[in-house]
């Protein structure tokens, strides 16, 4: 189950790295407009907000990567669980605040599954 957890955490980090790219660099480009269902005017008006949001997604990706780098130590487990919880909370809030339930599947579910897999693996050492 540790390998499943590692893979799910890596996938979650990659997703949030991609969200950073979409929000910080592609927001006003054709792909960003299509993904976020926005007009060029809407995207221009919200570009700075999207860049900020993308930066936060980058922090989440970096935190998960840090947890993966720490391995299966007690500290690494706690780092991963903390960032997984942050992602799940952000996903739930995003779904509620926007009314888009798809956010739960795209953002919150991978982090939730990663955290549950980690907890069920139970392979950690004392801190």
N, C-alpha and C positions, 0 to 999 in steps of 0.2 A: 504493500500500500504506500510505502515511502516513495517509490518511483512514480506512482499515480499522482501523489501529492506534489512532487517536484514538477512533473509535467503540467499539472493544472496551474501551479503558481507561475511557471515560466510562460504559459499561455496567457494568464491574466496580466503579467508584466508586459508582454508583447502587445496585448490589446491596448493597454494604457499608453504605451509608447506610440502606438498608431493613433490613438485619440489625440495625443500631443501634436503629432504631425498634422492631422486633419484640422485641429482647432487653431494651431499657431501659424501654419504655413499654407494650408489649402482652403481656408474658410471662404475666401472670396474667389477661388478658382472654380472651374466647372465641376470638379469632383466634389468639393466642399458644398457648393450650392445644391448639388443633387442629393448628397447624403443627408444634409440638414433641411432639405425642402425649403430653400430660401431664394428670394429674388436677389439680384445684385445690390439693390438699394438696402434691403434688410441686412444683408451680410456686411455691407459697408458701415451701416449704423451700429452694428454690434461687434465689429472686428476686434476692438480692444478688449471687450469682455470675453470674447472667445479665446484670445491669446492668454488671458489670465487663467481661464478655465483649463486651457491646454497645459499651461505650466503646472497647475495642480495635478493634472493627470500624469505629468512627467515625474512629479514627486512621488506619487503612488507607485509608479513603475520602478523608480529607483529604490524605494523602500522594500518592495518585494524582491528586487534583485539583491539587495543587501541581505535580506533574510535567507535567500538561496545561497549566497556566498558564505554565510555563517554555517551552512550545513545543517546537520541534524542535532546540533547541540541544543541544550535547553534555551540558550539565548536566541539562537536562530529560529527556534520554534516560536518563541514569544514575539520576535520581530515580525515573522510571517503572519501570525495570528492578528497582531495589531493592525498591520496594513490590510489584511483581508477584511477585518471588521470595518476599517475606514472605507474600503471600496463598497462593501455591502450597504453601509449607511448612506454613502453618496448615491448609490444606485436606487435605493428605496426612496430617498428624498427626490432624486431626479424624476422617478416615475410618478410620484405623488404631485410634485410641483408642475410638471408639464402635462400630466394626464396620458403619458405615453408608456404603456405597460411593457413595451419592447425593451426599455432600458433595464428592466429587471432581468430579462434574459441575457442581454448583451453584456451588461456591466456587473450586476450583483450576483447572478447565478454562478459564473465561473469562479469568483472569489469565494462564495459560500461553499461550493463543492471542494475547492482546494483546501479551505480551512477544515471542513469535515473529514476529508481524506487524511489530513495531517493529524487531526485528533484521533482518528481511528487507527492510524499507524502506530502511534504511541512509541515511536523510536527516537527518544531523545535522552541525552545524558544530563546529569546534574549541571547547573550553571557553573 
